[in-house]
Amino acid sequence: MSYVSYLRLGMALLWLFIGSSSQASMAQTEPSLQPHIETELGKPRLLGQAPFRWFGLKIYDAQLWVGEQGYQPGSAPLALNLQYARELHGGKIAESSEEQMRKLGQGSATERAGWLKAMRSLFPDVQEGQHLTGVWLPQIGVRFYLNGKALGVINDVRFAHAFFAIWFDPATSAPSLREALLRNANK
């Protein structure tokens, strides 16, 4: 086989892999209410859900849960539950979060450095199938859970706004995910 033939075969296999992985995971998994979300929100309802992909690879399935007050960021609690589709290091999750905050213009450089330190100390390595949940606590900050077990709280209202902006700011780097999560926000 010539170099061009190998290149074509490689491209075909790549497209086959990306196409089959995206089609296989296009079917949404049935949402399951985690007990810690119910505890935090009272009578939660699923507002939206969607997978997050990076260059065709599924990273996680996201679910946005709200309480009886509905979607009112900063005024009413909400929970963002991420079920990971692959192993990721907690430090990388923290760094990616800080990078997205920076791109969105959230916080000062000093604030983001402090937030990065707090996230690095709190975020564990995740395995495929594990759930990492962030609960926005108005006037307090964010409480994090791994598979329903409390990890800790970052007591900073500005951090809470910056952290959830990663998914909900109109300038997010994942606009289709934002749209899917907020699809029923006005209902």
N, C-alpha and C positions, 0 to 999 in steps of 0.2 A: 504494500500500500504506500502511496505517496504521502508526503506531509499534508497536502491539501485534503486528501481523503481522511486522514486521521483527525484533522481539524474539524471537518464536516461531521464525522462520527461523534467526536467529543461534543460538539454543539448540539447535535441531535439528542444525545444522551442527557445533556444538561437540560434541554427544553422538555424532554420526556420526564425527567425527575421533578422539575419545577411544576410542570403541568399536572402530573399525577399527585404530587403532594398537596397542591392547592385544591384540586378537585376532591381528594380524599378527605380533606379537613374542611371543606366548605359546609358540610352538614354540621349544624350547631349541635353541641352536646346539650342534653336536657339540663337546664339550670337546677342546681340543688342548693337550697338555702342552708348555709353553714350556721350552726348554733351561735357562734360568736357574733355573727351579723345580726341575728334576731335579738340577741341580748343588747347590742349597741343601738339598734334602730327601733325596737319595739315591735311594730307590725310592718316589716319591710316588704317592698315590692321591687321586682326586677324592672329597672327602667330600660336597660339596653344591654346587649352583649355582642361581641364580635372577636374574631381572632386578630392578633397583631402579627404581621409578617415583616421580615427584613430581608430584602433581596430574594423573595419567594419562600424563605424558610420560616415556618411558623415558630414564633418565640413563646407566645402565651395566648390563652383565651381570656378576655377581659369581660367582667360583669360589673355593672353599676347598679347598686341597690340604694333605694331611698326609703325614708320613713313616711309617716302619714302626712307630713308637711310637703312632700314632694321634693323636687330639685330646686334647692335654694342655697347654693354654695356660700359658705360663711355664715349663714343664718340657721340652717338646719343640718343635722348630721347626715352623712352619706358614707357609703362603703364602696371602695373599688377593690374587687377581688380578682387577682391574676392567677390563673392556673397555668403553670409553666409546662411547655412542651419539650423542654430540654434542660440539661444541667447548665447552671450559670453560677459564677462566683459572686458572692455578696458584694465584694469590693467593686466589681465591674458594674453591678446594678447601681450602686451608689454613684460611681463616676459617670455613668450614662445619664442618670437623673440630674446630676449637677450640670452636665453639659447641656441638656435640654433646657434647664432653668436659665442658663447663661444665654442660650440662643433666643429665648423668649424675653430677655431683658429683665428677668426676675431677680430682685435683691441686688445688693452691692457685692463687689468682689469679696469683701470681708465677711459679709453674711453668708455668701455661698461657700466660702472656705469653712466656716463653722458648721454649716449644714452638711457639707460633705463629710466632715469629721464625725458628726452625729450619725449620719446614715451608714458610714463604714463600720461604726461600732455596733450598730443595730441590725443591719441587713445580713442574714446568714446566706451561706451557699444554698442554692435550691437544686432539687433533683426533678426530673421529669414527673409530672403529676402532682407536685406540691403546690399549695396555695399560699400566696403572700397577699395579705389584705391590709389596706390602709383605710382607716376610718377618720374622716374629717370631723373633729370635735369643735364646734363653733366656740369662739372666745378662749380656746385652749391650745389646739394644735392638731397633731395626728397621732393616733395609736396604731401600732403595727402588730400584725399577727402572722405566724407561720402555722398553717394547718390548724387554725383555731386556738393556738397557744400564744398568749400575749408575749410580745418581744420587748415592748417598751413604748414610751410616749416621747415625742419631740414637742415640748411645750413652747411653741412659737407660732403665733397666728400668721405671721408673714411667711414662715416656712410652709404652713398648710396651704396658703394661697399659691405659693410658688410651686409646690410639689404637685398639686392637682391641676395646675395650669398646663403641665406636661400633656395631659389628656384633653382638657376642656377649654383651653385658650383657643380663640379662633385662628391664631397663627401656629397652632401645633404642627409638628412635623408629620403627624398621622391624621390628616383631616377625615379620611373615610372611617377610621376607628372612632373619632370624635362624633361624627354624624350618627353612626350606629349606636353608640352609647347614649346619646342625647335624643334619639329619634322620638321618644315618647315623653320628653321633658315638659311639654305643655298640656299633657293629658291628666 
